Amino acid sequence: MRIALVNPTWSFENSTDCGCRSLRLPLEFGACKVLLERAGHDVLMPDGALDGLSLEGLADRVADFAPAMTVVTTASTSLFRRCAQPESRVPRAFLDALAGRGGRTVAVGPHGSVTPATTLGKLGFDRAPEGPGAEVEVSRGRPYSCTFCAEIDFRDKYRRRALPAILEEVDRLIAQGLSDLSFIDEIFLPRRALPEALAARAVEFGVRTRIDLWKPGMLDMLGAAGCVSIEAGVEGRTEGGRAMRDKTCRASTDDLALRLVHARRSVPFVQANPIKVAGDDPETVAARRDRRRAAGIRANDPVPLSPSSPDYRRLWGEPDGEAWERARAHDLGQFDRFGDGQEERPAPLRELEAACCPA
């Protein structure tokens, strides 16, 4: 069978953009491509951003391949994917441009995992998956149970791969000419042997982690090993705010700020993810934000509410067909700014998804 695995050309106008916008290799699709080709399928894996294509150009490339099945992800390849942009306009726009020329269409990503029927309705795809796709990573799962994380539908018990297997995979990627890696673990935990081994290899990489788990010396080691991007969970701008979110963090707010600043000395991109809660003192928060910016650290504030988070379930129970809209309205009703990297105020989902849900 001829199969197209498509990462569309993403745009974020009036959306919620939590992640680094640097180009990322579509590792999940890469793993799928290997498995499909081993099974005898002919696979095309275009990436709108990496290939420099508009959605129309991307659709034409897929149509020229004449696939029997076209698989499209509903979330961009960002390290901070637990907060994917909620609207589905980009994959829908790609499908409209494809205009039925891609065979059976399948959506993969967090939207279909949480609300499959709603996702099918918005996108007009033939099928949404029952779970997330395969990934290449150091570990999988989360050893913590913070209430804001989109974890219920995607993650389970924490387990990690053996170091020799990881290094064998890294060396294979390097041998194929790759020098930019993304460790897409839910939480990239400190493990001295890994950065020590990466330091001897010609690679740069990004990680997503909790900054409170890293001592200054380990952060230095991470930067020396080639780390160029850290997306760091802070979640809670005060000790009380983190406790409210079941963060189980022993470090003080000042200690966390010092570790972020320390990380920025050796890592070019450092992003913190604090969450506003009721009772935060505005002057204290503003002063901390100014110090953070002065040190070159970007921050998201707030982290958008996900239908897959315990916080959502506590508010409204199991997600239904209006879950993404409800979570977005909740964020828009509480906050008037959405982080240092957010260029426009996010718009309501029904406005962004006008093409998905015509009146």
C-alpha positions as a Markdown table, in Angstrom:
| # | Residue | x | y | z |
|---|---|---|---|---|
| 1 | Met | 0.0 | 0.0 | 0.0 |
| 2 | Arg | 1.2 | 3.5 | -0.7 |
| 3 | Ile | 0.9 | 5.6 | 2.5 |
| 4 | Ala | 1.6 | 9.3 | 3.1 |
| 5 | Leu | 2.6 | 10.4 | 6.6 |
| 6 | Val | 2.1 | 14.2 | 6.7 |
| 7 | Asn | 3.2 | 16.9 | 9.2 |
| 8 | Pro | 1.4 | 19.9 | 7.9 |
| 9 | Thr | 2.7 | 23.5 | 7.6 |
| 10 | Trp | 1.8 | 24.8 | 11.1 |
| 11 | Ser | 0.7 | 28.4 | 11.8 |
| 12 | Phe | -0.2 | 29.9 | 15.2 |
| 13 | Glu | -2.1 | 33.1 | 14.6 |
| 14 | Asn | -4.4 | 33.8 | 17.6 |
| 15 | Ser | -3.7 | 30.3 | 18.8 |
| 16 | Thr | -1.9 | 29.1 | 21.9 |
| 17 | Asp | 1.8 | 28.5 | 21.2 |
| 18 | Cys | 3.6 | 27.0 | 24.1 |
| 19 | Gly | 6.6 | 25.4 | 22.4 |
| 20 | Cys | 9.8 | 26.4 | 20.7 |
| 21 | Arg | 9.1 | 27.2 | 17.1 |
| 22 | Ser | 12.5 | 25.8 | 15.8 |
| 23 | Leu | 12.1 | 23.1 | 13.2 |
| 24 | Arg | 11.9 | 19.6 | 14.6 |
| 25 | Leu | 12.4 | 16.3 | 12.9 |
| 26 | Pro | 9.1 | 14.3 | 12.8 |
| 27 | Leu | 10.6 | 11.5 | 14.9 |
| 28 | Glu | 7.2 | 9.8 | 15.5 |
| 29 | Phe | 6.5 | 9.6 | 11.8 |
| 30 | Gly | 10.0 | 8.5 | 11.2 |
| 31 | Ala | 9.5 | 5.5 | 13.5 |
| 32 | Cys | 6.2 | 4.7 | 11.8 |
| 33 | Lys | 7.8 | 4.9 | 8.3 |
| 34 | Val | 10.5 | 2.3 | 9.3 |
| 35 | Leu | 7.9 | -0.1 | 10.6 |
| 36 | Leu | 5.6 | 0.4 | 7.6 |
| 37 | Glu | 8.4 | -0.1 | 5.1 |
| 38 | Arg | 9.5 | -3.3 | 6.9 |
| 39 | Ala | 5.9 | -4.5 | 6.4 |
| 40 | Gly | 6.3 | -3.9 | 2.6 |
| 41 | His | 4.5 | -0.6 | 2.3 |
| 42 | Asp | 5.6 | 2.3 | 0.1 |
| 43 | Val | 5.8 | 5.4 | 2.3 |
| 44 | Leu | 6.0 | 9.2 | 1.7 |
| 45 | Met | 6.8 | 11.4 | 4.7 |
| 46 | Pro | 6.5 | 15.1 | 3.7 |
| 47 | Asp | 6.9 | 17.9 | 6.3 |
| 48 | Gly | 5.5 | 21.2 | 5.4 |
| 49 | Ala | 7.9 | 23.3 | 7.4 |
| 50 | Leu | 11.1 | 21.3 | 6.7 |
| 51 | Asp | 10.2 | 21.1 | 3.0 |
| 52 | Gly | 9.3 | 24.8 | 2.8 |
| 53 | Leu | 5.9 | 24.0 | 1.3 |
| 54 | Ser | 2.6 | 25.8 | 1.7 |
| 55 | Leu | -0.4 | 23.7 | 2.6 |
| 56 | Glu | -1.4 | 23.7 | -1.1 |
| 57 | Gly | 2.1 | 22.7 | -2.2 |
| 58 | Leu | 2.1 | 20.0 | 0.5 |
| 59 | Ala | -1.2 | 18.7 | -0.7 |
| 60 | Asp | 0.0 | 18.6 | -4.3 |
| 61 | Arg | 3.1 | 16.6 | -3.3 |
| 62 | Val | 0.9 | 14.1 | -1.5 |
| 63 | Ala | -1.5 | 13.9 | -4.5 |
| 64 | Asp | 1.4 | 13.2 | -6.9 |
| 65 | Phe | 2.3 | 10.3 | -4.7 |
| 66 | Ala | -1.2 | 8.9 | -5.1 |
| 67 | Pro | -1.4 | 7.2 | -1.7 |
| 68 | Ala | -4.1 | 4.8 | -0.7 |
| 69 | Met | -4.0 | 6.3 | 2.8 |
| 70 | Thr | -2.9 | 9.7 | 4.1 |
| 71 | Val | -2.1 | 10.1 | 7.8 |
| 72 | Val | -2.0 | 13.6 | 9.3 |
| 73 | Thr | -1.0 | 14.7 | 12.8 |
| 74 | Thr | -3.2 | 17.1 | 14.7 |
| 75 | Ala | -0.3 | 18.6 | 16.7 |
| 76 | Ser | 3.0 | 20.0 | 15.8 |
| 77 | Thr | 6.3 | 18.3 | 16.7 |
| 78 | Ser | 7.1 | 20.5 | 19.7 |
| 79 | Leu | 8.8 | 19.3 | 22.8 |
| 80 | Phe | 6.0 | 20.8 | 24.8 |
| 81 | Arg | 3.3 | 18.8 | 23.1 |
| 82 | Arg | 1.4 | 18.1 | 26.2 |
| 83 | Cys | -0.2 | 21.5 | 25.5 |
| 84 | Ala | -0.9 | 21.2 | 21.8 |
| 85 | Gln | -2.7 | 24.1 | 20.2 |
| 86 | Pro | -6.4 | 23.2 | 20.7 |
| 87 | Glu | -7.9 | 24.1 | 17.4 |
| 88 | Ser | -7.8 | 21.8 | 14.3 |
| 89 | Arg | -7.8 | 24.4 | 11.6 |
| 90 | Val | -4.4 | 23.5 | 10.1 |
| 91 | Pro | -5.0 | 19.8 | 9.5 |
| 92 | Arg | -8.4 | 20.7 | 8.2 |
| 93 | Ala | -7.0 | 23.3 | 5.8 |
| 94 | Phe | -4.5 | 20.7 | 4.5 |
| 95 | Leu | -7.3 | 18.2 | 4.0 |
| 96 | Asp | -9.3 | 20.9 | 2.1 |
| 97 | Ala | -6.3 | 21.5 | -0.1 |
| 98 | Leu | -5.9 | 17.8 | -0.7 |
| 99 | Ala | -9.5 | 17.7 | -1.9 |
| 100 | Gly | -9.9 | 13.9 | -1.8 |
| 101 | Arg | -6.7 | 13.1 | -3.6 |
| 102 | Gly | -5.0 | 11.2 | -0.7 |
| 103 | Gly | -7.1 | 8.1 | -0.4 |
| 104 | Arg | -8.4 | 7.2 | 3.0 |
| 105 | Thr | -7.5 | 9.9 | 5.5 |
| 106 | Val | -6.4 | 9.2 | 9.1 |
| 107 | Ala | -5.8 | 11.7 | 11.9 |
| 108 | Val | -3.2 | 11.0 | 14.7 |
| 109 | Gly | -2.4 | 13.1 | 17.7 |
| 110 | Pro | -3.9 | 14.2 | 21.1 |
| 111 | His | -7.2 | 15.4 | 19.7 |
| 112 | Gly | -8.3 | 12.1 | 18.3 |
| 113 | Ser | -7.1 | 10.3 | 21.5 |
| 114 | Val | -9.3 | 12.5 | 23.8 |
| 115 | Thr | -12.3 | 13.2 | 21.7 |
| 116 | Pro | -12.3 | 10.9 | 18.6 |
| 117 | Ala | -15.9 | 11.6 | 17.4 |
| 118 | Thr | -15.4 | 15.4 | 17.7 |
| 119 | Thr | -12.1 | 15.2 | 15.9 |
| 120 | Leu | -13.6 | 13.3 | 13.1 |
| 121 | Gly | -16.5 | 15.8 | 12.8 |
| 122 | Lys | -14.2 | 18.8 | 12.7 |
| 123 | Leu | -11.7 | 17.3 | 10.3 |
| 124 | Gly | -13.9 | 15.2 | 8.1 |
| 125 | Phe | -11.3 | 12.5 | 8.2 |
| 126 | Asp | -12.2 | 8.9 | 7.7 |
| 127 | Arg | -10.7 | 7.7 | 10.9 |
| 128 | Ala | -9.1 | 8.9 | 14.1 |
| 129 | Pro | -6.7 | 6.6 | 16.1 |
| 130 | Glu | -7.5 | 4.9 | 19.4 |
| 131 | Gly | -4.2 | 6.0 | 20.9 |
| 132 | Pro | -1.1 | 8.0 | 20.2 |
| 133 | Gly | 1.6 | 6.9 | 17.7 |
| 134 | Ala | 5.0 | 5.4 | 18.4 |
| 135 | Glu | 7.8 | 7.6 | 19.5 |
| 136 | Val | 11.6 | 7.4 | 19.9 |
| 137 | Glu | 12.6 | 8.5 | 23.4 |
| 138 | Val | 14.7 | 7.8 | 26.4 |
| 139 | Ser | 11.8 | 7.1 | 28.7 |
| 140 | Arg | 8.1 | 7.0 | 28.6 |
| 141 | Gly | 5.4 | 7.8 | 31.2 |
| 142 | Arg | 5.6 | 10.2 | 34.1 |
| 143 | Pro | 6.7 | 9.4 | 37.7 |
| 144 | Tyr | 4.6 | 12.3 | 39.0 |
| 145 | Ser | 0.9 | 13.2 | 39.1 |
| 146 | Cys | 0.5 | 16.9 | 38.8 |
| 147 | Thr | -3.1 | 18.0 | 38.3 |
| 148 | Phe | -2.6 | 20.3 | 35.2 |
| 149 | Cys | -0.8 | 17.8 | 33.0 |
| 150 | Ala | -2.5 | 16.3 | 29.9 |
| 151 | Glu | -1.7 | 12.8 | 31.0 |
| 152 | Ile | -4.9 | 10.8 | 31.5 |
| 153 | Asp | -5.3 | 9.7 | 27.9 |
| 154 | Phe | -1.7 | 9.5 | 26.9 |
| 155 | Arg | 0.7 | 8.5 | 29.7 |
| 156 | Asp | 1.1 | 5.7 | 32.2 |
| 157 | Lys | 3.8 | 4.3 | 34.4 |
| 158 | Tyr | 7.3 | 5.7 | 34.1 |
| 159 | Arg | 9.9 | 3.4 | 32.5 |
| 160 | Arg | 13.2 | 4.1 | 30.8 |
| 161 | Arg | 15.3 | 2.4 | 28.2 |
| 162 | Ala | 18.7 | 1.0 | 28.7 |
| 163 | Leu | 21.6 | 3.3 | 28.0 |
| 164 | Pro | 23.3 | 1.1 | 25.3 |
| 165 | Ala | 20.0 | 0.9 | 23.3 |
| 166 | Ile | 19.7 | 4.7 | 23.4 |
| 167 | Leu | 23.3 | 5.3 | 22.3 |
| 168 | Glu | 23.0 | 2.7 | 19.6 |
| 169 | Glu | 20.0 | 4.6 | 18.2 |
| 170 | Val | 21.7 | 8.0 | 18.5 |
| 171 | Asp | 24.8 | 6.7 | 16.7 |
| 172 | Arg | 22.6 | 5.3 | 14.0 |
| 173 | Leu | 21.0 | 8.7 | 13.5 |
| 174 | Ile | 24.4 | 10.4 | 13.5 |
| 175 | Ala | 25.5 | 7.9 | 10.8 |
| 176 | Gln | 22.5 | 8.9 | 8.7 |
| 177 | Gly | 23.7 | 12.5 | 8.8 |
| 178 | Leu | 21.6 | 13.9 | 11.7 |
| 179 | Ser | 23.0 | 16.2 | 14.3 |
| 180 | Asp | 19.9 | 17.7 | 15.9 |
| 181 | Leu | 18.0 | 15.5 | 18.3 |
| 182 | Ser | 14.9 | 16.0 | 20.4 |
| 183 | Phe | 14.4 | 13.9 | 23.5 |
| 184 | Ile | 10.7 | 13.8 | 23.7 |
| 185 | Asp | 10.3 | 12.2 | 27.1 |
| 186 | Glu | 7.5 | 13.4 | 29.1 |
| 187 | Ile | 10.1 | 14.4 | 31.7 |
| 188 | Phe | 13.8 | 14.1 | 30.8 |
| 189 | Leu | 15.2 | 13.1 | 34.2 |
| 190 | Pro | 18.8 | 13.6 | 35.3 |
| 191 | Arg | 21.0 | 10.6 | 34.4 |
| 192 | Arg | 24.6 | 11.4 | 34.4 |
| 193 | Ala | 25.7 | 8.7 | 32.1 |
| 194 | Leu | 23.7 | 10.0 | 29.2 |
| 195 | Pro | 25.0 | 13.6 | 28.9 |
| 196 | Glu | 28.5 | 12.2 | 29.5 |
| 197 | Ala | 28.0 | 9.9 | 26.5 |
| 198 | Leu | 26.4 | 12.6 | 24.3 |
| 199 | Ala | 29.3 | 15.0 | 25.0 |
| 200 | Ala | 31.5 | 12.7 | 23.0 |
| 201 | Arg | 29.2 | 12.9 | 20.0 |
| 202 | Ala | 28.6 | 15.7 | 17.4 |
| 203 | Val | 24.9 | 16.3 | 18.3 |
| 204 | Glu | 22.7 | 19.1 | 19.6 |
| 205 | Phe | 19.5 | 18.3 | 21.4 |
| 206 | Gly | 16.5 | 19.6 | 23.3 |
| 207 | Val | 14.8 | 18.3 | 26.4 |
| 208 | Arg | 11.7 | 18.8 | 28.4 |
| 209 | Thr | 12.1 | 18.5 | 32.1 |
| 210 | Arg | 11.4 | 19.8 | 35.6 |
| 211 | Ile | 14.1 | 22.3 | 36.5 |
| 212 | Asp | 13.8 | 21.5 | 40.2 |
| 213 | Leu | 15.3 | 18.0 | 39.6 |
| 214 | Trp | 18.5 | 19.4 | 38.2 |
| 215 | Lys | 21.4 | 20.5 | 40.3 |
| 216 | Pro | 23.7 | 23.3 | 38.9 |
| 217 | Gly | 26.5 | 20.9 | 38.1 |
| 218 | Met | 24.2 | 18.6 | 36.1 |
| 219 | Leu | 22.9 | 21.6 | 34.2 |
| 220 | Asp | 26.4 | 22.5 | 33.3 |
| 221 | Met | 27.0 | 19.0 | 32.1 |
| 222 | Leu | 23.8 | 19.1 | 30.0 |
| 223 | Gly | 24.9 | 22.3 | 28.3 |
| 224 | Ala | 28.4 | 20.9 | 27.7 |
| 225 | Ala | 26.9 | 17.8 | 26.1 |
| 226 | Gly | 25.1 | 19.8 | 23.4 |
| 227 | Cys | 21.8 | 20.7 | 24.9 |
| 228 | Val | 20.4 | 23.8 | 23.1 |
| 229 | Ser | 16.8 | 23.9 | 24.3 |
| 230 | Ile | 15.2 | 23.3 | 27.7 |
| 231 | Glu | 11.5 | 23.5 | 28.2 |
| 232 | Ala | 11.3 | 23.5 | 32.0 |
| 233 | Gly | 8.2 | 22.8 | 34.1 |
| 234 | Val | 7.9 | 25.2 | 37.1 |
| 235 | Glu | 4.0 | 25.1 | 37.4 |
| 236 | Gly | 3.1 | 27.4 | 40.1 |
| 237 | Arg | 4.7 | 30.8 | 40.7 |
| 238 | Thr | 4.8 | 30.3 | 44.5 |
| 239 | Glu | 5.4 | 27.3 | 46.9 |
| 240 | Gly | 1.6 | 27.4 | 47.6 |
| 241 | Gly | 0.7 | 27.4 | 43.9 |
| 242 | Arg | 2.9 | 24.3 | 43.2 |
| 243 | Ala | 1.4 | 22.5 | 46.2 |
| 244 | Met | -2.1 | 23.3 | 44.9 |
| 245 | Arg | -1.2 | 21.5 | 41.7 |
| 246 | Asp | 0.3 | 18.5 | 43.5 |
| 247 | Lys | 3.7 | 19.4 | 42.2 |
| 248 | Thr | 5.7 | 17.7 | 45.0 |
| 249 | Cys | 8.5 | 20.3 | 44.6 |
| 250 | Arg | 11.0 | 20.8 | 47.5 |
| 251 | Ala | 12.8 | 23.8 | 46.0 |
| 252 | Ser | 11.7 | 27.4 | 46.8 |
| 253 | Thr | 10.6 | 29.8 | 44.1 |
| 254 | Asp | 13.9 | 31.7 | 44.4 |
| 255 | Asp | 15.9 | 28.4 | 44.0 |
| 256 | Leu | 13.9 | 27.6 | 40.9 |
| 257 | Ala | 14.6 | 31.0 | 39.4 |
| 258 | Leu | 18.4 | 30.6 | 40.1 |
| 259 | Arg | 18.4 | 27.2 | 38.4 |
| 260 | Leu | 16.7 | 28.6 | 35.3 |
| 261 | Val | 19.3 | 31.4 | 35.2 |
| 262 | His | 22.1 | 28.9 | 35.7 |
| 263 | Ala | 20.8 | 26.8 | 32.9 |
| 264 | Arg | 20.5 | 29.8 | 30.5 |
| 265 | Arg | 24.3 | 30.3 | 30.9 |
| 266 | Ser | 25.1 | 27.2 | 28.9 |
| 267 | Val | 21.8 | 26.5 | 27.0 |
| 268 | Pro | 20.7 | 29.0 | 24.3 |
| 269 | Phe | 16.9 | 28.5 | 24.7 |
| 270 | Val | 15.4 | 28.1 | 28.2 |
| 271 | Gln | 11.6 | 28.3 | 28.7 |
| 272 | Ala | 9.9 | 28.1 | 32.0 |
| 273 | Asn | 6.2 | 27.2 | 32.4 |
| 274 | Pro | 4.8 | 28.8 | 35.5 |
| 275 | Ile | 1.0 | 28.7 | 36.2 |
| 276 | Lys | -1.0 | 31.5 | 37.7 |
| 277 | Val | -3.2 | 30.7 | 40.6 |
| 278 | Ala | -5.5 | 32.7 | 42.8 |
| 279 | Gly | -3.7 | 34.6 | 45.5 |
| 280 | Asp | -0.5 | 35.3 | 43.6 |
| 281 | Asp | 0.9 | 38.7 | 44.5 |
| 282 | Pro | 1.0 | 40.8 | 41.3 |
| 283 | Glu | 4.0 | 42.9 | 42.3 |
| 284 | Thr | 6.1 | 39.9 | 43.3 |
| 285 | Val | 5.1 | 38.0 | 40.2 |
| 286 | Ala | 6.0 | 41.0 | 38.0 |
| 287 | Ala | 9.4 | 41.4 | 39.7 |
| 288 | Arg | 10.2 | 37.8 | 39.1 |
| 289 | Arg | 9.1 | 38.0 | 35.5 |
| 290 | Asp | 11.4 | 41.0 | 34.9 |
| 291 | Arg | 14.4 | 39.1 | 36.4 |
| 292 | Arg | 13.6 | 36.1 | 34.3 |
| 293 | Arg | 13.4 | 38.2 | 31.1 |
| 294 | Ala | 16.6 | 40.0 | 31.9 |
| 295 | Ala | 18.3 | 36.6 | 32.0 |
| 296 | Gly | 16.9 | 35.7 | 28.6 |
| 297 | Ile | 14.4 | 33.1 | 29.8 |
| 298 | Arg | 11.1 | 32.8 | 28.1 |
| 299 | Ala | 7.9 | 31.8 | 29.9 |
| 300 | Asn | 4.5 | 30.6 | 29.2 |
| 301 | Asp | 1.8 | 31.8 | 31.6 |
| 302 | Pro | -0.6 | 30.2 | 31.9 |
| 303 | Val | -0.2 | 26.6 | 30.7 |
| 304 | Pro | -3.4 | 26.0 | 28.7 |
| 305 | Leu | -6.0 | 23.7 | 30.3 |
| 306 | Ser | -6.2 | 20.3 | 28.5 |
| 307 | Pro | -9.2 | 18.0 | 28.5 |
| 308 | Ser | -6.7 | 15.2 | 29.4 |
| 309 | Ser | -5.6 | 16.8 | 32.6 |
| 310 | Pro | -6.9 | 16.0 | 36.1 |
| 311 | Asp | -7.7 | 19.7 | 36.6 |
| 312 | Tyr | -10.2 | 19.5 | 33.7 |
| 313 | Arg | -11.8 | 16.3 | 35.0 |
| 314 | Arg | -12.2 | 17.9 | 38.4 |
| 315 | Leu | -14.0 | 20.8 | 36.9 |
| 316 | Trp | -16.2 | 19.0 | 34.3 |
| 317 | Gly | -15.7 | 15.3 | 34.5 |
| 318 | Glu | -15.0 | 13.2 | 31.4 |
| 319 | Pro | -14.4 | 15.1 | 28.2 |
| 320 | Asp | -17.3 | 15.3 | 25.7 |
| 321 | Gly | -17.6 | 16.7 | 22.3 |
| 322 | Glu | -17.3 | 20.3 | 23.6 |
| 323 | Ala | -14.2 | 19.6 | 25.8 |
| 324 | Trp | -11.7 | 21.6 | 23.7 |
| 325 | Glu | -14.0 | 24.5 | 23.4 |
| 326 | Arg | -14.8 | 24.4 | 27.1 |
| 327 | Ala | -11.1 | 24.4 | 28.1 |
| 328 | Arg | -10.3 | 27.2 | 25.8 |
| 329 | Ala | -13.2 | 29.4 | 27.0 |
| 330 | His | -12.0 | 28.7 | 30.6 |
| 331 | Asp | -8.5 | 30.0 | 29.7 |
| 332 | Leu | -9.8 | 33.0 | 27.9 |
| 333 | Gly | -12.1 | 33.9 | 30.7 |
| 334 | Gln | -9.3 | 33.9 | 33.3 |
| 335 | Phe | -6.3 | 35.4 | 31.6 |
| 336 | Asp | -5.5 | 38.4 | 29.5 |
| 337 | Arg | -1.9 | 37.3 | 28.5 |
| 338 | Phe | -0.5 | 34.0 | 27.5 |
| 339 | Gly | 3.3 | 34.0 | 27.8 |
| 340 | Asp | 6.3 | 35.8 | 26.4 |
| 341 | Gly | 6.2 | 34.0 | 23.1 |
| 342 | Gln | 2.5 | 34.6 | 22.4 |
| 343 | Glu | 2.2 | 37.2 | 19.7 |
| 344 | Glu | -1.5 | 37.6 | 19.6 |
| 345 | Arg | -4.3 | 37.1 | 22.1 |
| 346 | Pro | -5.7 | 33.6 | 21.5 |
| 347 | Ala | -9.2 | 33.5 | 19.8 |
| 348 | Pro | -12.1 | 31.3 | 20.7 |
| 349 | Leu | -12.1 | 27.9 | 19.1 |
| 350 | Arg | -15.2 | 28.4 | 17.1 |
| 351 | Glu | -13.6 | 31.3 | 15.4 |
| 352 | Leu | -10.4 | 29.5 | 14.6 |
| 353 | Glu | -12.3 | 26.4 | 13.4 |
| 354 | Ala | -14.8 | 28.1 | 11.3 |
| 355 | Ala | -13.8 | 25.8 | 8.4 |
| 356 | Cys | -14.2 | 22.8 | 10.6 |
| 357 | Cys | -17.6 | 23.6 | 11.9 |
| 358 | Pro | -19.6 | 25.7 | 9.3 |
| 359 | Ala | -22.8 | 27.2 | 10.5 |
